[in-house]
Amino acid sequence: MSTHASPAPQTGTRSGPRIAWYGDDFTGAAATMEVLTFAGLPSMLFLEPPTEEQLALYPGLQGIGVASTARAQSTTWLDAELPGILARLKALNPGILHYKVCSTLDSSPQTGSIGRAMEIAAGQFSPGLVPILIAAPQLRRYQCFGHLFAAAGDRVHRLDRHPDMSRHPVTPMDESDVARHIARQSTRLAIDCISLEDLANGTFPTPPTASKGTIHAVTLDCIDSASEVAAGAYIWSNRAANPFVVGSQGVEYALVRHWQETGELAPCPPPTGIGPADGMVVVSGSVSPTTAAQIAWSKANGFCTVAFDATQVCGDAAALEAEIGRTTEAALAALSQGRDPLIHTAEGPDDPAIDRFRAAVSAANGDMTAANQSVGEALGLCLRQILDRSTARRAVVSGGDTSGHATRQLGIFALTALAPTIPGAAIFRAHATGPMDGLELALKGGQMGSEDYFGWVRNGGGAR
């Protein structure tokens, strides 16, 4: 790593947005929009790449994103889907194109491969050096000398010792070094680290001489506002040579800090809440301990919990339809009694329902990824039917992968941010051509949120 100053920021005008991003799950993609919107940069998240006609309806967008379920998909799926979508986002002429990944680095060589995504993007962008920023101090995600740390409750854990992520049902974390974890996912990656010392000293890597087939990248340490400003300055200043960036919504947090530090972006007053809901529905496919605590709080605070039998996705269509119908009727009955339904597949990682589900998938010779997708879609169908048959106009989907599969059942094409809760799980407004237009919707990753998160959304969010 050589020591030379970062080049000066670019000047001139752009015809496109400051940032375009592709989220590998729905909750993270929505969280990226939240960061930009609440900083005063109009942004919109689409469920599919937007058409010219859609963009014409929303002029002046500074951030344009597309949500996906890539985090739960195979490399074959990425090979088929990513090239076309990245090409369409590149055509928007953004200042930066951000491949948005989870702040807890959920991925593996087989599932949600960040390495494969970088290979695909390199073919379109030919970057000199790909910046990778996973840390987001606002979420209590920190990178220190290459290693990622994440909070759980009152404590911060190294990622491979994190109580949720070390037990993740699909991509359990056994490596905290960000470069090592991602490098496992591609034989073409050569990844260095810009450490806290480097950021403080203003020493950055010289872009290496291009070597055939090798993708050079750097992870960025970040633990506080000072290192966040420095990371943002590095990414923005080098965007001409390195227009493709990988990371969590920490990328946007860092860029906003940098723009505010330089006076390019004025500080924005904190957004307010939207008031209590007149009926709200929650569906949860998360099995994390964090969600378990949220379900327990909800039981004690007026919500009506309804268990959804996920094993029915392994049976015939009639059995699954019957389970969706039973769950829907139970939720509608709760709403008619003035209670908000919370539909869940499990109450945490130790719920016996998880072992029953795994046994059912195995007995059916099924694929776990496909089965999880079917569960998410079934929860989405439940939610859609409940909303169609009630006056409830606020909903929450809990679980990163669940959010993607469930939201696609609602007939909406985009989201905009309305009100904050915890960082990364705001309340959004849904945009649709049908009855779901105007739905107030919150999407929450499994390990995200305070114990009273569902109650906070029910009350309308807002700072507290």
C-alpha positions as a Markdown table, in Angstrom:
| # | Residue | x | y | z |
|---|---|---|---|---|
| 1 | Met | 0.0 | 0.0 | 0.0 |
| 2 | Ser | 1.6 | 3.2 | -1.1 |
| 3 | Thr | 1.0 | 6.7 | 0.4 |
| 4 | His | -0.4 | 9.4 | -1.8 |
| 5 | Ala | -3.3 | 11.8 | -1.4 |
| 6 | Ser | -6.7 | 11.1 | -2.8 |
| 7 | Pro | -7.4 | 13.0 | -6.1 |
| 8 | Ala | -9.6 | 16.0 | -5.9 |
| 9 | Pro | -13.4 | 15.7 | -6.3 |
| 10 | Gln | -14.8 | 15.7 | -9.8 |
| 11 | Thr | -16.4 | 18.9 | -11.1 |
| 12 | Gly | -19.0 | 19.4 | -13.8 |
| 13 | Thr | -22.6 | 18.4 | -14.2 |
| 14 | Arg | -24.3 | 15.0 | -14.4 |
| 15 | Ser | -27.5 | 14.1 | -16.1 |
| 16 | Gly | -28.1 | 11.2 | -13.8 |
| 17 | Pro | -28.7 | 10.7 | -10.1 |
| 18 | Arg | -25.9 | 10.9 | -7.5 |
| 19 | Ile | -26.4 | 7.2 | -6.7 |
| 20 | Ala | -28.0 | 4.2 | -8.2 |
| 21 | Trp | -28.1 | 1.0 | -6.2 |
| 22 | Tyr | -29.0 | -2.6 | -6.5 |
| 23 | Gly | -30.0 | -4.2 | -3.2 |
| 24 | Asp | -29.4 | -7.9 | -2.7 |
| 25 | Asp | -32.4 | -8.0 | -0.3 |
| 26 | Phe | -35.4 | -5.8 | 0.2 |
| 27 | Thr | -34.8 | -4.5 | 3.7 |
| 28 | Gly | -31.3 | -3.4 | 2.9 |
| 29 | Ala | -32.3 | -1.8 | -0.4 |
| 30 | Ala | -35.0 | 0.1 | 1.4 |
| 31 | Ala | -32.6 | 1.2 | 4.1 |
| 32 | Thr | -30.4 | 2.7 | 1.5 |
| 33 | Met | -33.3 | 4.9 | 0.3 |
| 34 | Glu | -34.0 | 5.8 | 3.9 |
| 35 | Val | -30.5 | 7.2 | 4.4 |
| 36 | Leu | -30.6 | 9.4 | 1.3 |
| 37 | Thr | -34.2 | 10.6 | 1.7 |
| 38 | Phe | -33.8 | 11.6 | 5.4 |
| 39 | Ala | -30.6 | 13.5 | 4.4 |
| 40 | Gly | -32.6 | 15.6 | 2.0 |
| 41 | Leu | -31.9 | 13.7 | -1.3 |
| 42 | Pro | -35.1 | 12.6 | -3.0 |
| 43 | Ser | -34.9 | 8.9 | -3.6 |
| 44 | Met | -37.0 | 6.0 | -4.7 |
| 45 | Leu | -36.7 | 2.2 | -4.5 |
| 46 | Phe | -38.2 | 0.2 | -7.4 |
| 47 | Leu | -39.1 | -3.5 | -7.3 |
| 48 | Glu | -37.9 | -3.8 | -10.9 |
| 49 | Pro | -35.7 | -1.6 | -13.0 |
| 50 | Pro | -37.8 | 1.5 | -13.6 |
| 51 | Thr | -39.1 | 2.3 | -17.0 |
| 52 | Glu | -38.6 | 5.7 | -18.7 |
| 53 | Glu | -42.3 | 6.4 | -18.1 |
| 54 | Gln | -42.1 | 5.7 | -14.4 |
| 55 | Leu | -39.0 | 7.9 | -14.0 |
| 56 | Ala | -40.8 | 10.7 | -15.8 |
| 57 | Leu | -43.4 | 10.7 | -13.1 |
| 58 | Tyr | -40.8 | 11.4 | -10.4 |
| 59 | Pro | -38.4 | 14.0 | -11.7 |
| 60 | Gly | -35.4 | 15.2 | -9.7 |
| 61 | Leu | -34.5 | 11.9 | -8.0 |
| 62 | Gln | -31.0 | 11.9 | -6.6 |
| 63 | Gly | -31.1 | 8.2 | -5.7 |
| 64 | Ile | -32.7 | 5.4 | -7.7 |
| 65 | Gly | -32.6 | 1.9 | -6.4 |
| 66 | Val | -33.8 | -1.6 | -7.4 |
| 67 | Ala | -34.6 | -4.2 | -4.7 |
| 68 | Ser | -34.0 | -7.9 | -5.3 |
| 69 | Thr | -33.7 | -11.3 | -3.5 |
| 70 | Ala | -30.1 | -11.9 | -4.7 |
| 71 | Arg | -28.9 | -12.5 | -1.2 |
| 72 | Ala | -30.9 | -15.8 | -1.2 |
| 73 | Gln | -30.1 | -16.8 | -4.7 |
| 74 | Ser | -27.5 | -19.1 | -6.4 |
| 75 | Thr | -24.6 | -18.0 | -8.6 |
| 76 | Thr | -26.6 | -19.4 | -11.6 |
| 77 | Trp | -29.4 | -16.9 | -10.7 |
| 78 | Leu | -26.9 | -14.1 | -10.4 |
| 79 | Asp | -25.4 | -14.9 | -13.8 |
| 80 | Ala | -28.9 | -14.8 | -15.4 |
| 81 | Glu | -30.2 | -11.7 | -13.7 |
| 82 | Leu | -27.4 | -9.3 | -12.8 |
| 83 | Pro | -25.9 | -8.3 | -16.2 |
| 84 | Gly | -29.1 | -6.9 | -17.6 |
| 85 | Ile | -30.1 | -5.0 | -14.4 |
| 86 | Leu | -26.7 | -3.6 | -13.8 |
| 87 | Ala | -26.6 | -2.4 | -17.5 |
| 88 | Arg | -29.9 | -0.6 | -17.0 |
| 89 | Leu | -28.8 | 1.1 | -13.9 |
| 90 | Lys | -25.5 | 2.1 | -15.5 |
| 91 | Ala | -27.5 | 3.7 | -18.3 |
| 92 | Leu | -29.0 | 6.1 | -15.8 |
| 93 | Asn | -25.5 | 7.7 | -15.6 |
| 94 | Pro | -25.2 | 7.8 | -11.8 |
| 95 | Gly | -22.3 | 9.3 | -10.0 |
| 96 | Ile | -21.8 | 5.9 | -8.3 |
| 97 | Leu | -23.4 | 2.5 | -8.8 |
| 98 | His | -23.7 | 0.7 | -5.5 |
| 99 | Tyr | -24.1 | -3.1 | -5.1 |
| 100 | Lys | -25.8 | -3.0 | -1.7 |
| 101 | Val | -25.2 | -6.0 | 0.6 |
| 102 | Cys | -26.1 | -6.7 | 4.2 |
| 103 | Ser | -24.3 | -4.9 | 7.0 |
| 104 | Thr | -23.7 | -8.4 | 8.6 |
| 105 | Leu | -22.2 | -9.6 | 5.3 |
| 106 | Asp | -24.8 | -12.4 | 4.7 |
| 107 | Ser | -23.3 | -14.4 | 1.8 |
| 108 | Ser | -21.4 | -17.5 | 0.8 |
| 109 | Pro | -19.8 | -18.9 | -2.4 |
| 110 | Gln | -23.1 | -20.7 | -3.1 |
| 111 | Thr | -25.8 | -18.3 | -1.8 |
| 112 | Gly | -25.9 | -14.6 | -2.4 |
| 113 | Ser | -22.3 | -14.6 | -3.6 |
| 114 | Ile | -20.8 | -11.1 | -3.4 |
| 115 | Gly | -17.7 | -12.4 | -5.2 |
| 116 | Arg | -19.8 | -13.5 | -8.2 |
| 117 | Ala | -21.6 | -10.2 | -8.2 |
| 118 | Met | -18.2 | -8.4 | -8.4 |
| 119 | Glu | -17.1 | -10.6 | -11.2 |
| 120 | Ile | -20.2 | -9.7 | -13.2 |
| 121 | Ala | -19.9 | -6.0 | -12.5 |
| 122 | Ala | -16.3 | -5.9 | -13.4 |
| 123 | Gly | -17.2 | -7.0 | -16.9 |
| 124 | Gln | -19.3 | -3.8 | -17.3 |
| 125 | Phe | -17.4 | -1.2 | -15.3 |
| 126 | Ser | -13.7 | -2.2 | -15.5 |
| 127 | Pro | -13.0 | -0.5 | -12.2 |
| 128 | Gly | -9.4 | 0.2 | -11.2 |
| 129 | Leu | -10.2 | -0.6 | -7.6 |
| 130 | Val | -13.5 | -1.6 | -6.1 |
| 131 | Pro | -14.2 | 0.1 | -2.7 |
| 132 | Ile | -16.0 | -2.2 | -0.1 |
| 133 | Leu | -17.6 | -0.5 | 2.9 |
| 134 | Ile | -19.7 | -2.8 | 5.1 |
| 135 | Ala | -19.5 | -0.9 | 8.4 |
| 136 | Ala | -22.2 | 1.5 | 9.4 |
| 137 | Pro | -21.7 | 3.0 | 12.9 |
| 138 | Gln | -25.3 | 4.2 | 13.0 |
| 139 | Leu | -26.3 | 0.5 | 12.9 |
| 140 | Arg | -23.6 | -0.4 | 15.4 |
| 141 | Arg | -21.7 | -2.2 | 12.6 |
| 142 | Tyr | -17.9 | -1.5 | 12.8 |
| 143 | Gln | -14.9 | -2.5 | 10.8 |
| 144 | Cys | -11.5 | -2.3 | 12.6 |
| 145 | Phe | -8.3 | -3.4 | 10.9 |
| 146 | Gly | -10.3 | -5.4 | 8.4 |
| 147 | His | -12.6 | -7.3 | 10.9 |
| 148 | Leu | -16.3 | -6.7 | 11.1 |
| 149 | Phe | -18.1 | -6.3 | 14.4 |
| 150 | Ala | -21.9 | -6.1 | 15.0 |
| 151 | Ala | -24.1 | -5.4 | 17.9 |
| 152 | Ala | -26.6 | -7.7 | 19.5 |
| 153 | Gly | -28.6 | -6.2 | 22.3 |
| 154 | Asp | -26.2 | -4.2 | 24.6 |
| 155 | Arg | -23.0 | -5.9 | 23.4 |
| 156 | Val | -20.9 | -5.7 | 20.3 |
| 157 | His | -19.5 | -9.0 | 18.9 |
| 158 | Arg | -17.0 | -10.0 | 16.4 |
| 159 | Leu | -19.0 | -11.3 | 13.4 |
| 160 | Asp | -18.0 | -14.9 | 13.7 |
| 161 | Arg | -19.0 | -14.8 | 17.4 |
| 162 | His | -22.2 | -12.9 | 16.9 |
| 163 | Pro | -25.2 | -14.7 | 18.5 |
| 164 | Asp | -27.4 | -14.3 | 15.5 |
| 165 | Met | -25.0 | -14.4 | 12.5 |
| 166 | Ser | -22.9 | -17.3 | 13.7 |
| 167 | Arg | -26.2 | -19.3 | 13.8 |
| 168 | His | -27.7 | -17.9 | 10.5 |
| 169 | Pro | -29.8 | -20.7 | 9.0 |
| 170 | Val | -28.4 | -20.2 | 5.4 |
| 171 | Thr | -25.1 | -18.3 | 5.6 |
| 172 | Pro | -23.6 | -18.8 | 9.1 |
| 173 | Met | -20.6 | -16.5 | 9.7 |
| 174 | Asp | -17.3 | -18.2 | 10.6 |
| 175 | Glu | -15.0 | -15.4 | 9.4 |
| 176 | Ser | -14.9 | -11.8 | 10.6 |
| 177 | Asp | -12.2 | -10.6 | 8.2 |
| 178 | Val | -14.3 | -8.9 | 5.4 |
| 179 | Ala | -11.6 | -9.4 | 2.7 |
| 180 | Arg | -11.1 | -13.0 | 3.5 |
| 181 | His | -14.9 | -13.7 | 3.7 |
| 182 | Ile | -15.5 | -12.1 | 0.3 |
| 183 | Ala | -12.3 | -13.5 | -1.3 |
| 184 | Arg | -13.7 | -17.0 | -0.6 |
| 185 | Gln | -16.4 | -16.3 | -3.1 |
| 186 | Ser | -14.2 | -15.7 | -6.2 |
| 187 | Thr | -10.8 | -16.9 | -7.4 |
| 188 | Arg | -10.4 | -13.6 | -9.2 |
| 189 | Leu | -10.4 | -11.2 | -6.2 |
| 190 | Ala | -7.3 | -9.5 | -4.7 |
| 191 | Ile | -8.5 | -7.5 | -1.7 |
| 192 | Asp | -6.5 | -5.1 | 0.5 |
| 193 | Cys | -7.7 | -3.1 | 3.5 |
| 194 | Ile | -7.7 | 0.7 | 4.0 |
| 195 | Ser | -7.3 | 0.7 | 7.8 |
| 196 | Leu | -8.1 | 3.2 | 10.5 |
| 197 | Glu | -4.5 | 4.4 | 10.4 |
| 198 | Asp | -4.5 | 4.8 | 6.7 |
| 199 | Leu | -7.7 | 6.9 | 6.8 |
| 200 | Ala | -6.4 | 9.1 | 9.6 |
| 201 | Asn | -3.1 | 9.6 | 7.8 |
| 202 | Gly | -4.6 | 10.1 | 4.3 |
| 203 | Thr | -2.6 | 7.2 | 2.9 |
| 204 | Phe | -4.4 | 5.2 | 0.2 |
| 205 | Pro | -3.5 | 2.4 | -2.2 |
| 206 | Thr | -2.1 | 3.2 | -5.6 |
| 207 | Pro | -4.4 | 1.6 | -8.2 |
| 208 | Pro | -2.5 | -1.5 | -9.3 |
| 209 | Thr | -1.4 | -2.2 | -12.8 |
| 210 | Ala | -4.2 | -4.1 | -14.5 |
| 211 | Ser | -3.6 | -7.9 | -14.5 |
| 212 | Lys | -5.7 | -10.1 | -16.7 |
| 213 | Gly | -8.7 | -11.5 | -14.9 |
| 214 | Thr | -7.9 | -10.1 | -11.5 |
| 215 | Ile | -10.4 | -7.8 | -9.7 |
| 216 | His | -8.7 | -5.5 | -7.2 |
| 217 | Ala | -10.7 | -4.2 | -4.2 |
| 218 | Val | -10.2 | -2.6 | -0.9 |
| 219 | Thr | -12.2 | -2.9 | 2.3 |
| 220 | Leu | -12.6 | 0.3 | 4.3 |
| 221 | Asp | -12.4 | 0.5 | 8.1 |
| 222 | Cys | -15.0 | 2.6 | 9.8 |
| 223 | Ile | -15.9 | 3.0 | 13.4 |
| 224 | Asp | -17.0 | 6.6 | 14.1 |
| 225 | Ser | -17.9 | 9.9 | 12.4 |
| 226 | Ala | -14.2 | 10.8 | 11.6 |
| 227 | Ser | -13.5 | 7.5 | 9.8 |
| 228 | Glu | -16.9 | 7.6 | 8.2 |
| 229 | Val | -16.2 | 11.1 | 6.7 |
| 230 | Ala | -12.8 | 9.8 | 5.4 |
| 231 | Ala | -14.3 | 6.7 | 3.9 |
| 232 | Gly | -17.0 | 8.8 | 2.1 |
| 233 | Ala | -14.4 | 11.2 | 0.8 |
| 234 | Tyr | -12.3 | 8.3 | -0.6 |
| 235 | Ile | -15.3 | 6.7 | -2.4 |
| 236 | Trp | -16.6 | 10.0 | -3.9 |
| 237 | Ser | -13.2 | 11.4 | -4.9 |
| 238 | Asn | -12.3 | 8.2 | -6.7 |
| 239 | Arg | -15.6 | 7.7 | -8.5 |
| 240 | Ala | -14.3 | 8.5 | -12.0 |
| 241 | Ala | -11.9 | 5.5 | -11.9 |
| 242 | Asn | -13.9 | 3.4 | -9.5 |
| 243 | Pro | -17.6 | 4.0 | -10.2 |
| 244 | Phe | -18.7 | 0.6 | -8.8 |
| 245 | Val | -18.9 | 0.2 | -5.0 |
| 246 | Val | -19.9 | -2.7 | -2.8 |
| 247 | Gly | -21.2 | -2.3 | 0.7 |
| 248 | Ser | -24.1 | -1.8 | 3.1 |
| 249 | Gln | -26.0 | 1.4 | 3.5 |
| 250 | Gly | -22.9 | 2.5 | 5.3 |
| 251 | Val | -21.8 | 3.7 | 1.8 |
| 252 | Glu | -24.6 | 6.2 | 1.8 |
| 253 | Tyr | -24.1 | 7.2 | 5.4 |
| 254 | Ala | -20.4 | 7.9 | 4.6 |
| 255 | Leu | -21.2 | 9.8 | 1.5 |
| 256 | Val | -23.8 | 12.0 | 3.2 |
| 257 | Arg | -21.3 | 12.7 | 6.0 |
| 258 | His | -18.7 | 13.7 | 3.4 |
| 259 | Trp | -21.1 | 15.9 | 1.5 |
| 260 | Gln | -22.2 | 17.6 | 4.7 |
| 261 | Glu | -18.6 | 18.1 | 5.8 |
| 262 | Thr | -17.7 | 19.8 | 2.5 |
| 263 | Gly | -20.9 | 21.9 | 2.4 |
| 264 | Glu | -22.2 | 20.2 | -0.7 |
| 265 | Leu | -25.2 | 19.1 | 1.3 |
| 266 | Ala | -26.9 | 21.1 | 4.0 |
| 267 | Pro | -28.0 | 19.3 | 7.2 |
| 268 | Cys | -31.6 | 18.2 | 7.1 |
| 269 | Pro | -34.0 | 18.6 | 10.0 |
| 270 | Pro | -35.0 | 15.2 | 11.5 |
| 271 | Pro | -38.1 | 13.7 | 10.0 |
| 272 | Thr | -41.2 | 13.2 | 12.2 |
| 273 | Gly | -43.6 | 10.4 | 12.7 |
| 274 | Ile | -46.9 | 9.8 | 10.9 |
| 275 | Gly | -49.2 | 9.0 | 13.8 |
| 276 | Pro | -50.9 | 5.8 | 15.1 |
| 277 | Ala | -52.3 | 3.2 | 12.7 |
| 278 | Asp | -56.0 | 2.4 | 12.5 |
| 279 | Gly | -55.2 | -1.3 | 12.2 |
| 280 | Met | -51.8 | -2.9 | 11.4 |
| 281 | Val | -50.7 | -6.3 | 10.2 |
| 282 | Val | -47.3 | -7.9 | 10.8 |
| 283 | Val | -46.0 | -11.0 | 9.0 |
| 284 | Ser | -42.7 | -12.6 | 10.1 |
| 285 | Gly | -40.5 | -15.3 | 8.5 |
| 286 | Ser | -37.5 | -14.4 | 10.7 |
| 287 | Val | -36.1 | -17.0 | 13.1 |
| 288 | Ser | -33.6 | -14.7 | 14.8 |
| 289 | Pro | -33.4 | -14.1 | 18.6 |
| 290 | Thr | -34.0 | -10.4 | 18.0 |
| 291 | Thr | -37.3 | -11.1 | 16.3 |
| 292 | Ala | -38.2 | -13.6 | 19.0 |
| 293 | Ala | -37.8 | -10.8 | 21.6 |
| 294 | Gln | -40.0 | -8.5 | 19.5 |
| 295 | Ile | -42.7 | -11.1 | 19.2 |
| 296 | Ala | -42.6 | -11.7 | 23.0 |
| 297 | Trp | -43.0 | -7.9 | 23.5 |
| 298 | Ser | -45.9 | -7.8 | 21.1 |
| 299 | Lys | -47.7 | -10.6 | 22.8 |
| 300 | Ala | -47.6 | -8.6 | 26.1 |
| 301 | Asn | -48.6 | -5.3 | 24.4 |
| 302 | Gly | -51.9 | -5.9 | 22.6 |
| 303 | Phe | -50.9 | -7.8 | 19.4 |
| 304 | Cys | -52.6 | -11.1 | 18.5 |
| 305 | Thr | -50.0 | -13.6 | 17.5 |
| 306 | Val | -51.0 | -16.2 | 14.8 |
| 307 | Ala | -48.7 | -19.1 | 14.0 |
| 308 | Phe | -48.3 | -20.0 | 10.3 |
| 309 | Asp | -47.5 | -23.7 | 9.7 |
| 310 | Ala | -44.6 | -23.4 | 7.2 |
| 311 | Thr | -44.5 | -27.2 | 6.7 |
| 312 | Gln | -47.6 | -26.8 | 4.4 |
| 313 | Val | -45.4 | -25.4 | 1.6 |
| 314 | Cys | -44.0 | -28.9 | 1.3 |
| 315 | Gly | -47.5 | -30.4 | 0.7 |
| 316 | Asp | -50.0 | -30.1 | -2.1 |
| 317 | Ala | -51.4 | -26.8 | -3.3 |
| 318 | Ala | -54.7 | -27.4 | -1.5 |
| 319 | Ala | -53.0 | -27.8 | 1.9 |
| 320 | Leu | -51.1 | -24.6 | 1.5 |
| 321 | Glu | -54.2 | -22.7 | 0.3 |
| 322 | Ala | -56.0 | -24.0 | 3.4 |
| 323 | Glu | -53.3 | -22.8 | 5.7 |
| 324 | Ile | -53.2 | -19.4 | 4.1 |
| 325 | Gly | -57.0 | -19.2 | 4.4 |
| 326 | Arg | -56.9 | -20.3 | 8.1 |
| 327 | Thr | -54.2 | -17.7 | 8.9 |
| 328 | Thr | -56.0 | -15.0 | 7.0 |
| 329 | Glu | -59.3 | -15.6 | 8.8 |
| 330 | Ala | -57.6 | -15.6 | 12.3 |
| 331 | Ala | -55.9 | -12.3 | 11.4 |
| 332 | Leu | -59.2 | -10.7 | 10.2 |
| 333 | Ala | -60.9 | -11.9 | 13.4 |
| 334 | Ala | -58.2 | -10.1 | 15.5 |
| 335 | Leu | -58.7 | -6.9 | 13.5 |
| 336 | Ser | -62.4 | -7.0 | 14.0 |
| 337 | Gln | -61.8 | -7.2 | 17.7 |
| 338 | Gly | -59.5 | -4.1 | 17.6 |
| 339 | Arg | -56.3 | -6.1 | 17.9 |
| 340 | Asp | -53.3 | -6.1 | 15.5 |
| 341 | Pro | -52.4 | -9.5 | 14.1 |
| 342 | Leu | -48.8 | -10.7 | 14.1 |
| 343 | Ile | -48.4 | -13.8 | 11.9 |
| 344 | His | -45.1 | -15.7 | 12.4 |
| 345 | Thr | -43.5 | -18.9 | 11.2 |
| 346 | Ala | -41.4 | -19.3 | 14.4 |
| 347 | Glu | -40.8 | -17.5 | 17.7 |
| 348 | Gly | -37.0 | -17.7 | 17.6 |
| 349 | Pro | -34.1 | -20.1 | 16.7 |
| 350 | Asp | -35.2 | -22.6 | 19.4 |
| 351 | Asp | -38.8 | -22.9 | 18.3 |
| 352 | Pro | -39.7 | -26.6 | 17.5 |
| 353 | Ala | -41.5 | -25.3 | 14.4 |
| 354 | Ile | -38.0 | -24.8 | 12.8 |
| 355 | Asp | -37.1 | -28.5 | 13.1 |
| 356 | Arg | -40.6 | -29.5 | 11.9 |
| 357 | Phe | -40.1 | -27.3 | 8.8 |
| 358 | Arg | -36.6 | -28.7 | 8.0 |
| 359 | Ala | -37.9 | -32.3 | 8.4 |
| 360 | Ala | -40.8 | -31.6 | 6.1 |
| 361 | Val | -38.4 | -30.1 | 3.4 |
| 362 | Ser | -36.1 | -33.1 | 3.8 |
| 363 | Ala | -39.0 | -35.6 | 3.6 |
| 364 | Ala | -40.2 | -34.0 | 0.4 |
| 365 | Asn | -36.7 | -34.1 | -1.1 |
| 366 | Gly | -37.0 | -30.3 | -1.4 |
| 367 | Asp | -34.5 | -27.5 | -1.7 |
| 368 | Met | -34.3 | -25.2 | 1.4 |
| 369 | Thr | -33.8 | -22.0 | -0.6 |
| 370 | Ala | -36.9 | -22.8 | -2.7 |
| 371 | Ala | -38.9 | -23.8 | 0.4 |
| 372 | Asn | -38.0 | -20.5 | 2.2 |
| 373 | Gln | -39.1 | -18.6 | -0.9 |
| 374 | Ser | -42.4 | -20.4 | -0.9 |
| 375 | Val | -42.9 | -19.5 | 2.8 |
| 376 | Gly | -42.2 | -15.8 | 2.1 |
| 377 | Glu | -44.6 | -15.8 | -0.9 |
| 378 | Ala | -47.3 | -17.5 | 1.3 |
| 379 | Leu | -46.9 | -14.9 | 4.0 |
| 380 | Gly | -47.2 | -12.2 | 1.3 |
| 381 | Leu | -50.4 | -13.8 | 0.0 |
| 382 | Cys | -51.8 | -13.8 | 3.6 |
| 383 | Leu | -50.9 | -10.1 | 3.9 |
| 384 | Arg | -52.4 | -9.2 | 0.6 |
| 385 | Gln | -55.7 | -11.0 | 1.4 |
| 386 | Ile | -55.9 | -9.4 | 4.9 |
| 387 | Leu | -55.3 | -5.9 | 3.5 |
| 388 | Asp | -57.8 | -6.5 | 0.7 |
| 389 | Arg | -60.5 | -7.6 | 3.2 |
| 390 | Ser | -59.9 | -5.0 | 5.9 |
| 391 | Thr | -59.4 | -1.3 | 6.4 |
| 392 | Ala | -55.8 | -1.8 | 7.7 |
| 393 | Arg | -53.4 | 0.4 | 5.8 |
| 394 | Arg | -50.1 | -0.2 | 7.7 |
| 395 | Ala | -48.1 | -3.4 | 7.6 |
| 396 | Val | -44.7 | -4.8 | 8.6 |
| 397 | Val | -42.7 | -7.6 | 7.0 |
| 398 | Ser | -40.0 | -9.1 | 9.3 |
| 399 | Gly | -37.1 | -10.9 | 7.8 |
| 400 | Gly | -34.7 | -9.8 | 5.0 |
| 401 | Asp | -35.4 | -12.6 | 2.6 |
| 402 | Thr | -39.1 | -12.8 | 3.6 |
| 403 | Ser | -39.5 | -9.1 | 2.8 |
| 404 | Gly | -38.4 | -9.7 | -0.8 |
| 405 | His | -40.7 | -12.6 | -1.4 |
| 406 | Ala | -43.7 | -11.3 | 0.5 |
| 407 | Thr | -43.6 | -7.7 | -0.9 |
| 408 | Arg | -43.7 | -9.0 | -4.5 |
| 409 | Gln | -47.2 | -10.4 | -3.7 |
| 410 | Leu | -48.6 | -6.9 | -3.0 |
| 411 | Gly | -48.7 | -5.5 | -6.5 |
| 412 | Ile | -46.6 | -2.4 | -5.8 |
| 413 | Phe | -43.8 | -1.1 | -8.0 |
| 414 | Ala | -41.9 | 1.3 | -5.7 |
| 415 | Leu | -41.4 | 2.7 | -2.2 |
| 416 | Thr | -40.5 | 6.1 | -0.8 |
| 417 | Ala | -39.5 | 6.8 | 2.8 |
| 418 | Leu | -42.1 | 8.3 | 5.2 |
| 419 | Ala | -40.9 | 8.1 | 8.8 |
| 420 | Pro | -37.9 | 6.8 | 10.7 |
| 421 | Thr | -37.7 | 4.2 | 13.4 |
| 422 | Ile | -34.4 | 2.5 | 14.1 |
| 423 | Pro | -31.8 | 3.1 | 11.3 |
| 424 | Gly | -32.4 | 0.6 | 8.6 |
| 425 | Ala | -36.1 | -0.1 | 9.1 |
| 426 | Ala | -38.2 | 3.0 | 8.4 |
| 427 | Ile | -41.8 | 3.2 | 7.5 |
| 428 | Phe | -42.4 | 3.6 | 3.7 |
| 429 | Arg | -45.1 | 4.6 | 1.3 |
| 430 | Ala | -46.0 | 2.0 | -1.3 |
| 431 | His | -46.6 | 3.1 | -4.9 |
| 432 | Ala | -48.9 | 1.0 | -7.0 |
| 433 | Thr | -51.5 | 1.2 | -9.8 |
| 434 | Gly | -54.0 | -0.7 | -7.7 |
| 435 | Pro | -55.4 | -0.7 | -4.2 |
| 436 | Met | -52.0 | -1.0 | -2.4 |
| 437 | Asp | -51.1 | 2.5 | -3.5 |
| 438 | Gly | -50.5 | 4.5 | -0.4 |
| 439 | Leu | -49.9 | 1.5 | 1.9 |
| 440 | Glu | -47.6 | 2.3 | 4.8 |
| 441 | Leu | -45.1 | -0.5 | 4.9 |
| 442 | Ala | -42.1 | -1.2 | 7.1 |
| 443 | Leu | -39.5 | -3.9 | 6.1 |
| 444 | Lys | -37.2 | -5.2 | 8.9 |
| 445 | Gly | -34.3 | -7.5 | 8.7 |
| 446 | Gly | -34.4 | -10.4 | 11.2 |
| 447 | Gln | -31.6 | -9.1 | 13.5 |
| 448 | Met | -32.8 | -5.5 | 13.3 |
| 449 | Gly | -34.8 | -3.4 | 15.7 |
| 450 | Ser | -35.6 | -2.6 | 19.3 |
| 451 | Glu | -37.7 | -4.9 | 21.4 |
| 452 | Asp | -40.8 | -2.7 | 20.9 |
| 453 | Tyr | -40.2 | -2.2 | 17.2 |
| 454 | Phe | -43.6 | -3.4 | 16.1 |
| 455 | Gly | -45.3 | -1.1 | 18.6 |
| 456 | Trp | -43.1 | 1.8 | 17.4 |
| 457 | Val | -44.3 | 1.3 | 13.8 |
| 458 | Arg | -47.9 | 0.9 | 15.1 |
| 459 | Asn | -47.5 | 4.4 | 16.7 |
| 460 | Gly | -46.2 | 5.9 | 13.5 |
| 461 | Gly | -42.4 | 5.9 | 14.0 |
| 462 | Gly | -40.5 | 9.2 | 14.4 |
| 463 | Ala | -37.4 | 10.1 | 16.5 |
| 464 | Arg | -37.5 | 9.4 | 20.2 |
